[in-house]
Amino acid sequence: MAKVISVSDLFMDYSQGNVLNGISFEVEAGQIIGYIGPNGAGKSTTIKIFLGIITNYKGKVEIFGEDIRGKYLYKKRIGYVPEVIELYESLTAMEYLNFVGQIYGLDEKTVEKRAMELIEIFDLKDAINSRLSTYSKGMKQKLAIISSLIHNPDLLFFDESLTGLDANSATIFKELLRELKR
């Protein structure tokens, strides 16, 4: 299998000391991994490095076989749900998904087709035209997951993605991940 992520001797130092202290690992295509550790262990920092949000790290990070330093095109192949979700609350869910789809270069028809498939899976159909300001935390979490999948990414990062989901939605999410793995 091909390596999707390769991390070698990754260090990240904040003023209070090293958060990442020489970590190395690889992830192959089709793998689902959990990156676990206590609060402050560097999990979110690592994801932010992968996303190009943090750039002042030491070590080597390759995604899709390329060193990510100074590169941006690889980001179009990634889906991401952050730990803290911030949405444009004045938009409806469909407006928001069209906005995200346009960022990834998708046309409106493609976004609508893909959005409706995912909205059906996550049972948001009745709220698709409601303003996001009216959404519960769980509904916002579902929409964030949908928006991370809208462009059919090759790599997904979820930071505390089950937070706020009810048991049924969490089960649906896990089944969706198994399906994507296949």
C-alpha positions as a Markdown table, in Angstrom:
| # | Residue | x | y | z |
|---|---|---|---|---|
| 1 | Met | 0.0 | 0.0 | 0.0 |
| 2 | Ala | 1.0 | 3.6 | -0.6 |
| 3 | Lys | 2.0 | 5.9 | 2.2 |
| 4 | Val | -0.4 | 8.8 | 2.6 |
| 5 | Ile | 1.3 | 10.4 | 5.5 |
| 6 | Ser | 5.0 | 10.1 | 6.5 |
| 7 | Val | 6.3 | 11.9 | 9.6 |
| 8 | Ser | 9.9 | 11.8 | 10.6 |
| 9 | Asp | 11.5 | 13.4 | 13.7 |
| 10 | Leu | 8.7 | 16.0 | 14.1 |
| 11 | Phe | 9.4 | 18.6 | 16.8 |
| 12 | Met | 7.2 | 21.6 | 17.7 |
| 13 | Asp | 8.3 | 24.0 | 20.4 |
| 14 | Tyr | 6.1 | 26.6 | 22.0 |
| 15 | Ser | 7.3 | 29.0 | 24.6 |
| 16 | Gln | 6.5 | 26.5 | 27.4 |
| 17 | Gly | 8.6 | 23.7 | 25.8 |
| 18 | Asn | 8.4 | 20.9 | 23.3 |
| 19 | Val | 4.8 | 19.8 | 22.5 |
| 20 | Leu | 6.1 | 17.3 | 19.9 |
| 21 | Asn | 9.3 | 15.7 | 20.7 |
| 22 | Gly | 10.7 | 13.8 | 17.7 |
| 23 | Ile | 7.6 | 11.8 | 16.7 |
| 24 | Ser | 7.8 | 9.6 | 13.6 |
| 25 | Phe | 5.1 | 7.4 | 12.0 |
| 26 | Glu | 3.5 | 6.5 | 8.7 |
| 27 | Val | -0.1 | 6.0 | 7.6 |
| 28 | Glu | -0.9 | 3.9 | 4.6 |
| 29 | Ala | -3.9 | 4.3 | 2.2 |
| 30 | Gly | -7.1 | 2.8 | 3.6 |
| 31 | Gln | -6.0 | 3.0 | 7.2 |
| 32 | Ile | -8.1 | 4.5 | 9.9 |
| 33 | Ile | -5.9 | 5.6 | 12.8 |
| 34 | Gly | -6.7 | 7.2 | 16.2 |
| 35 | Tyr | -4.1 | 9.7 | 17.4 |
| 36 | Ile | -4.7 | 9.6 | 21.2 |
| 37 | Gly | -3.1 | 11.2 | 24.2 |
| 38 | Pro | -3.8 | 13.5 | 27.1 |
| 39 | Asn | -4.7 | 17.1 | 26.7 |
| 40 | Gly | -1.7 | 19.1 | 25.7 |
| 41 | Ala | 0.1 | 16.1 | 24.1 |
| 42 | Gly | 0.2 | 17.7 | 20.7 |
| 43 | Lys | -2.6 | 16.0 | 18.8 |
| 44 | Ser | -4.3 | 19.2 | 17.5 |
| 45 | Thr | -0.8 | 20.7 | 16.9 |
| 46 | Thr | 0.1 | 17.7 | 14.7 |
| 47 | Ile | -3.1 | 18.0 | 12.7 |
| 48 | Lys | -2.5 | 21.8 | 12.2 |
| 49 | Ile | 0.9 | 21.0 | 10.9 |
| 50 | Phe | -0.6 | 18.5 | 8.4 |
| 51 | Leu | -3.0 | 21.2 | 7.3 |
| 52 | Gly | -0.3 | 23.8 | 6.8 |
| 53 | Ile | -1.7 | 26.0 | 9.6 |
| 54 | Ile | 1.5 | 25.7 | 11.7 |
| 55 | Thr | 4.6 | 25.9 | 9.6 |
| 56 | Asn | 7.4 | 26.6 | 12.1 |
| 57 | Tyr | 8.0 | 23.0 | 13.0 |
| 58 | Lys | 11.2 | 20.9 | 12.7 |
| 59 | Gly | 11.3 | 17.6 | 11.0 |
| 60 | Lys | 9.8 | 16.2 | 7.8 |
| 61 | Val | 6.2 | 15.8 | 7.0 |
| 62 | Glu | 5.1 | 14.2 | 3.7 |
| 63 | Ile | 1.5 | 13.9 | 2.5 |
| 64 | Phe | 0.7 | 12.0 | -0.7 |
| 65 | Gly | 4.5 | 11.5 | -1.1 |
| 66 | Glu | 5.4 | 15.2 | -1.1 |
| 67 | Asp | 7.1 | 17.3 | 1.6 |
| 68 | Ile | 4.3 | 19.8 | 2.6 |
| 69 | Arg | 6.6 | 22.8 | 3.3 |
| 70 | Gly | 5.5 | 25.6 | 1.0 |
| 71 | Lys | 3.0 | 23.4 | -0.8 |
| 72 | Tyr | -0.8 | 24.1 | -0.9 |
| 73 | Leu | -2.3 | 21.9 | -3.6 |
| 74 | Tyr | -2.4 | 18.8 | -1.4 |
| 75 | Lys | -4.9 | 20.6 | 0.8 |
| 76 | Lys | -7.6 | 20.2 | -1.9 |
| 77 | Arg | -7.4 | 16.4 | -1.2 |
| 78 | Ile | -8.0 | 16.7 | 2.5 |
| 79 | Gly | -11.2 | 17.0 | 4.6 |
| 80 | Tyr | -11.1 | 18.4 | 8.1 |
| 81 | Val | -13.4 | 18.8 | 11.1 |
| 82 | Pro | -11.8 | 20.9 | 13.8 |
| 83 | Glu | -12.3 | 20.5 | 17.5 |
| 84 | Val | -14.1 | 23.8 | 17.8 |
| 85 | Ile | -16.6 | 24.3 | 14.9 |
| 86 | Glu | -17.2 | 27.8 | 13.7 |
| 87 | Leu | -19.8 | 28.2 | 10.9 |
| 88 | Tyr | -21.2 | 31.2 | 9.1 |
| 89 | Glu | -24.4 | 31.3 | 11.1 |
| 90 | Ser | -26.3 | 33.7 | 8.8 |
| 91 | Leu | -26.2 | 31.1 | 6.0 |
| 92 | Thr | -28.5 | 28.1 | 5.5 |
| 93 | Ala | -26.9 | 24.7 | 5.5 |
| 94 | Met | -27.2 | 24.5 | 1.7 |
| 95 | Glu | -25.6 | 28.0 | 1.2 |
| 96 | Tyr | -22.8 | 26.9 | 3.5 |
| 97 | Leu | -22.2 | 23.7 | 1.6 |
| 98 | Asn | -22.2 | 25.6 | -1.7 |
| 99 | Phe | -19.6 | 28.0 | -0.2 |
| 100 | Val | -17.4 | 25.1 | 0.9 |
| 101 | Gly | -17.8 | 23.3 | -2.4 |
| 102 | Gln | -16.8 | 26.5 | -4.3 |
| 103 | Ile | -13.6 | 26.7 | -2.2 |
| 104 | Tyr | -12.7 | 23.2 | -3.5 |
| 105 | Gly | -13.6 | 24.2 | -7.1 |
| 106 | Leu | -16.8 | 22.2 | -7.3 |
| 107 | Asp | -19.8 | 23.4 | -9.4 |
| 108 | Glu | -23.1 | 24.0 | -7.8 |
| 109 | Lys | -24.8 | 20.9 | -9.3 |
| 110 | Thr | -22.0 | 18.6 | -8.0 |
| 111 | Val | -22.2 | 20.2 | -4.6 |
| 112 | Glu | -26.0 | 19.8 | -4.4 |
| 113 | Lys | -25.9 | 16.2 | -5.5 |
| 114 | Arg | -23.2 | 15.3 | -3.0 |
| 115 | Ala | -24.7 | 17.4 | -0.2 |
| 116 | Met | -28.1 | 15.8 | -0.6 |
| 117 | Glu | -26.6 | 12.3 | -0.3 |
| 118 | Leu | -24.8 | 13.2 | 2.9 |
| 119 | Ile | -27.6 | 15.2 | 4.3 |
| 120 | Glu | -29.9 | 12.2 | 3.9 |
| 121 | Ile | -27.4 | 10.0 | 5.7 |
| 122 | Phe | -27.1 | 12.4 | 8.6 |
| 123 | Asp | -30.8 | 13.2 | 8.8 |
| 124 | Leu | -30.6 | 16.9 | 8.2 |
| 125 | Lys | -33.0 | 17.1 | 5.3 |
| 126 | Asp | -35.7 | 18.9 | 7.2 |
| 127 | Ala | -33.2 | 21.6 | 8.2 |
| 128 | Ile | -31.3 | 22.2 | 5.0 |
| 129 | Asn | -32.9 | 25.6 | 4.4 |
| 130 | Ser | -32.7 | 26.7 | 8.0 |
| 131 | Arg | -30.1 | 29.3 | 9.1 |
| 132 | Leu | -27.2 | 27.7 | 10.9 |
| 133 | Ser | -27.9 | 30.0 | 13.9 |
| 134 | Thr | -30.9 | 27.8 | 14.6 |
| 135 | Tyr | -28.9 | 24.6 | 14.6 |
| 136 | Ser | -28.1 | 22.6 | 17.8 |
| 137 | Lys | -24.5 | 21.7 | 18.6 |
| 138 | Gly | -25.1 | 18.2 | 17.2 |
| 139 | Met | -26.6 | 19.5 | 14.0 |
| 140 | Lys | -23.6 | 21.8 | 13.5 |
| 141 | Gln | -21.3 | 18.9 | 14.1 |
| 142 | Lys | -23.1 | 16.9 | 11.4 |
| 143 | Leu | -22.9 | 19.8 | 9.0 |
| 144 | Ala | -19.2 | 20.1 | 9.7 |
| 145 | Ile | -18.7 | 16.4 | 8.9 |
| 146 | Ile | -20.7 | 16.8 | 5.7 |
| 147 | Ser | -18.7 | 19.8 | 4.6 |
| 148 | Ser | -15.4 | 17.9 | 5.2 |
| 149 | Leu | -16.7 | 15.2 | 2.8 |
| 150 | Ile | -18.4 | 17.3 | 0.2 |
| 151 | His | -15.4 | 17.3 | -2.2 |
| 152 | Asn | -14.7 | 13.5 | -1.8 |
| 153 | Pro | -11.3 | 13.9 | -0.2 |
| 154 | Asp | -8.5 | 11.3 | -0.2 |
| 155 | Leu | -7.6 | 12.0 | 3.4 |
| 156 | Leu | -9.7 | 13.0 | 6.4 |
| 157 | Phe | -8.7 | 14.6 | 9.7 |
| 158 | Phe | -11.3 | 14.7 | 12.5 |
| 159 | Asp | -10.4 | 16.4 | 15.8 |
| 160 | Glu | -12.9 | 15.3 | 18.5 |
| 161 | Ser | -15.5 | 14.7 | 15.7 |
| 162 | Leu | -18.0 | 12.8 | 17.8 |
| 163 | Thr | -18.4 | 15.6 | 20.3 |
| 164 | Gly | -22.1 | 16.7 | 20.3 |
| 165 | Leu | -23.3 | 13.8 | 18.2 |
| 166 | Asp | -26.2 | 11.6 | 19.5 |
| 167 | Ala | -25.6 | 7.9 | 19.7 |
| 168 | Asn | -27.4 | 7.2 | 16.4 |
| 169 | Ser | -25.4 | 9.8 | 14.5 |
| 170 | Ala | -22.1 | 8.6 | 16.0 |
| 171 | Thr | -22.9 | 5.1 | 14.8 |
| 172 | Ile | -23.8 | 6.4 | 11.3 |
| 173 | Phe | -20.5 | 8.4 | 11.3 |
| 174 | Lys | -18.5 | 5.3 | 12.2 |
| 175 | Glu | -20.2 | 3.2 | 9.5 |
| 176 | Leu | -19.5 | 6.0 | 7.0 |
| 177 | Leu | -15.8 | 5.8 | 7.9 |
| 178 | Arg | -15.8 | 2.0 | 7.4 |
| 179 | Glu | -17.4 | 2.5 | 4.0 |
| 180 | Leu | -14.9 | 5.2 | 3.0 |
| 181 | Lys | -12.1 | 2.9 | 4.1 |
| 182 | Arg | -13.4 | 0.2 | 1.7 |
